[in-house]
Amino acid sequence: MTARAEPTGLHERLTALAERQIAAGEMLGVAAADPVNAPMIRHWTDALGDANPIYTDPEAAAAGVHGQIVAPPAMIQVWTMPGVNRDRRQTGTPVDAVLAMLDGNGYTGVVATNCEQTYHRYLRLGESPVPATRFTGLAGPKRTALGEGYFVTWNVTWYVAGEAVAEMLFRVLKFKPRERAKEPEENGSAAVKDAPARRPYPLRPAVNADTAFFWEGAAQGELRIQKCADCGELRHPPGPVCPSCRSAARTYLTASGEGEVYSYVVHHNPPVPGLGTPFVVAVVELPEGVRIVGNVVDCAPSRVGIGMPVRLTYRQMDDELILPMWVPREA
Ligand code: ZN
């Protein structure tokens, strides 16, 4: 008998690892830190604006088909999220080794591409679901708009006392972020600049019948806010129907271009194709009455704060795309 040679190429090693992880089957995780409980259900339904009383009102729930309070099925992942203090409840899954090999070989970018959940029954107060993870697929390498990558798929089944109550298929693309041309960094905002080489900017907005007016406006230096042609209510982001009066008739107004930072994050990691880090993404409140998401540029991230006055600017991202952004409005 001869010893089997270890595969040497990355793709071969990945494929061999994927086969081993698929063969390993289902790996049981740690049970929910807290059993299904009313306070978490209330916070979640509050946050999502779900007013169905079978989730929160004991009397209404008792009169309903379940006869008791149940948890919204879409909450299933909430119960077994590891939380911020991951060390406390760390367990492995068969996916980890595959993701680690991809990370270690330059496939450091990640974007979730699929999440499909199936619910077998509602969870009741006091139940403690346990997740179990199966590694189910590796596909690649594929050329994508973000860069070369592998699609990694796994399935989670949640059990209560051995009974499967919900399942999830989850797929991510692990990709090699494209090399960015080195640009001089200055006051921390080199992230978003006119692209000198005019390569196509990879993160393109989806332009459709509802949003075309917005992007046509941006190309002409106008920040256009959708307005209901019947009741006059403004809405952003644009959509097909007025949430206030249900009218599909719409027009727009052109915003003054002033605003205030309502909230923001400074993005350090992971790398984002087409952008350097750190960069600031803000929710800007307009005096017209809507909020809009955009980058704050020409400003060190440490200077950005809630309430900071900003004014509109534009960046030419490539030959076709112009993005509205924000700069500090000095007093
Ligand atoms: Zn309306």
Residues whose N, C-alpha, C, O or C-beta is under 5 A from the ligand:
A	BS01	ZN	C228 D230 C231 G232 E233 C242 S244 C245 R246 S247
